[in-house]
Amino acid sequence: MSDHKPKKTIGNRPPRAFGWMAEYSNEHKLLEAARKVRDSGYTDTDAFTPFPVHGIDEALGIKPTKLPFIVLCCGLTGLSLALLMQWWMNGVDYMYIISGKPMGITPASIPVAFEMTILFSAFSTFLGMIALNQLPKFSNPVFTNPRFDRATDDKFFLYVSAKDKYYNRDSVRELLGGTQHDSLDEVIEDSTPDALPRPIWLTALLVVLAGLIPAMIILNMRNGFSTAPRFHVFFDMDFQPKKKAQQTTTIFADGRTMRPQVEGTVARGQLDEQDSFYLGYDPNKLSALENTDGVRLVATQADPKPQDTAKDGGTKVIPAANTPAAPAAALNLPWLTTLPIEANDENMKLGETKFQTYCSACHGYSGYGDGLVHKRAEALGQGFWIPPTSMHIDRVASQPVGQIFHTITKGQGKMPGYAASMNAKERWAVVLYVKALQRSRNASDKDIPEDKKPSIEDLTQPKTEAKK
């Protein structure tokens, strides 16, 4: 270290001493010295380390902080204030019925009370920490020691303040001198002038005045009128190289900016209108489909009712199959005949769960149309109830899987569509389960696995009386 220059006296008095500061090479020596100082009764002490040292608070004898108690009190204050505010506003000052809630403090008051509690606690934590640490502190007497710069590098310092009620200059020096210190220096008052230099004052004043210029310009523009165009700071935000839909362009030969849809593409979000997995039929075969009378079927969105526009081989206009107006039974579409999902235990269990959730209330757990809703309607006997369709009648049992999927998706009669309640895979799983129910009611011996036949035969044979 370089030799220190002697401190200049301040006025006619010698520089004031603020205490003693010892330097240590590692945290173990610092902790040992801190415990020694604590045991000697000194409390106005502090330690400076380049990294957090575990146990330094206990070694210095620092008492637990009062900050948690301050935060608790401020949080309870915010809670009480929020509840009192809501009680006064809604229960006394402005009694207004909101959604039938009672006046005053209700469970609906909890969110506001919670937010006020957090708000007061957060501010008290921040401001309390600053106050208890006596911040902001722009200077510290220990900064006068050039060796203290290494406190953020590789050295450890212990400081005993002269403000301690038991402080004695010689006693503290002797106490710290008995520790394993690398150096021991008395903290002396800084002799440099504390007045802010005049150039800094002038510079700060000029910065403040310059900062007022933009505000004055903006204020003048907002309160004045001008025929000149506004000033463009970012030109690309005002003059973008683009064309709007109805404008003309020289890029294309027809001069139109709006381009027609590329053939064969599917707009985002409209995949379900083009994929057989979401429709239940093959849309590519729809345009060429002919019914048994040789009448060509055309799907349209305009007319919700089927109507004949031509006879004897003409064209019959029907509602599009992807609209709720088109009942599945009235359409002769190229339905899918095979399931697009695998018939495994996982999909069967999924179909059973969804069937029992959405379908069994009307159709019953076995699909015979004897659900709880139907039984309740029959018990009321109001006369206008239409019984749910049994899934085991020939008309339904002979339907392709795609037609059953379409009925589940779009609904039929009083039955609503369940596209909003189940996704496409879940609806196909329900179709799988419905087909399994239909097959179970018309099963034969050939459908029984070979390893299951002995146990089934034992169940079907009459039991004989056990021999005594």
Secondary structure by P-SEA (a helix, b strand, c coil): ccccccccccccccccccbbbbbbccaaaaaaaaaaaaaacccccccccccccccccccccccccaaaaaaaaaaaaaaaaaaaaaaaacccccccccccccccccccaaaaaaaaaaaaaaaaaaaaaaaaaccccccccccccccccccccbbbbbbbbcccccccaaaaaaaaaacccccccccccccccccccaaaaaaaaaaaaaaaaaaaaaaaaaacccccccccccccccccccccccccccccccccccccccccccccccccccccccccccccccccccccccbbbbbbccccbbbbccccccbbbbccccccccccccccccccccccccccaaaaaaaaaaaaaccccccccccccccaaaaaaaaaccccccccccccccccccccaaaaaaaaaccccccccccccccaaaaaaaaaaaaaaaaaaacccccccccaaaaaaaaacccccccc
